[in-house]
Amino acid sequence: MERKEEGEEIKMAKVSVHLGFTFRVGPLETNQYSRIDVSIDQIDTELPIEQQLEDAGQTVDTVWKHVKAKVDSGIDEVLDDSGK
């Protein structure tokens, strides 16, 4: 929270949310894992939170599609190379 000067309003802090998960990408015996993380920062506590998260979610969906395609391609390449 910002410090209140004479004649100024107190402003609420902005918050962040982070979600991540790790998943296995190859056979169990190869111990191959990947991790995906998503962070949404600067959520303004003085504005409606649902709309901010909805807007951020649309961007995350777009980014996810791109990242997933790259990760899937990379995983396929790793698995193809390990089978040689």
C-alpha positions in Angstrom: 0.0 0.0 0.0 1.3 3.5 -0.8 1.9 5.9 1.9 -0.8 8.6 2.3 0.4 12.2 1.9 -1.8 15.1 3.0 -4.7 15.4 0.6 -4.0 12.1 -1.2 -6.1 8.9 -1.3 -4.8 5.6 -0.1 -4.3 3.3 -3.1 -4.5 -0.4 -2.7 -1.6 -2.6 -3.8 -1.7 -4.5 -7.0 -1.4 -8.3 -6.8 -0.1 -11.2 -8.9 -1.1 -14.8 -9.4 1.2 -17.6 -10.5 0.3 -21.1 -11.6 2.7 -23.7 -12.8 2.8 -27.5 -13.3 5.4 -30.0 -14.2 4.6 -33.1 -16.3 6.4 -36.1 -17.6 7.2 -36.0 -21.4 9.0 -39.2 -22.0 9.1 -42.8 -20.7 9.3 -43.0 -16.9 12.8 -44.6 -17.0 14.2 -41.6 -18.9 13.2 -39.1 -16.3 12.2 -36.4 -18.8 10.0 -33.6 -17.6 8.8 -30.2 -18.7 7.3 -27.3 -16.8 4.8 -24.6 -17.8 4.2 -21.5 -15.7 1.8 -18.7 -16.1 1.9 -15.4 -14.2 -0.6 -12.6 -14.2 0.8 -9.4 -12.6 -0.5 -6.0 -11.8 -4.1 -7.1 -10.9 -5.6 -3.8 -9.6 -7.5 -4.4 -6.4 -9.5 -1.2 -7.0 -11.0 -2.4 -10.3 -13.3 -5.3 -11.0 -11.1 -8.4 -10.7 -13.2 -10.7 -12.9 -12.9 -8.5 -16.0 -9.1 -8.2 -15.5 -8.8 -12.0 -15.2 -11.0 -12.6 -18.2 -8.9 -10.2 -20.3 -5.7 -11.8 -19.1 -7.2 -15.3 -19.7 -7.8 -14.5 -23.3 -4.2 -13.5 -23.7 -3.0 -16.6 -21.9 -5.1 -18.8 -24.2 -3.5 -17.3 -27.2 0.0 -17.7 -25.8 -0.8 -21.2 -24.6 -1.6 -22.3 -28.1 1.7 -21.0 -29.4 3.8 -22.4 -26.6 2.0 -25.8 -26.7 2.8 -26.2 -30.4 6.5 -25.3 -29.7 6.7 -27.7 -26.7 4.9 -30.5 -28.6 7.3 -30.1 -31.5 10.3 -30.1 -29.1 9.1 -33.1 -27.3 8.6 -35.0 -30.5 12.1 -34.1 -31.5 13.6 -35.3 -28.2 11.6 -38.6 -28.4 12.6 -39.1 -32.0 16.3 -38.6 -31.2 16.1 -41.0 -28.2 14.8 -43.7 -30.5 17.8 -43.7 -32.8 
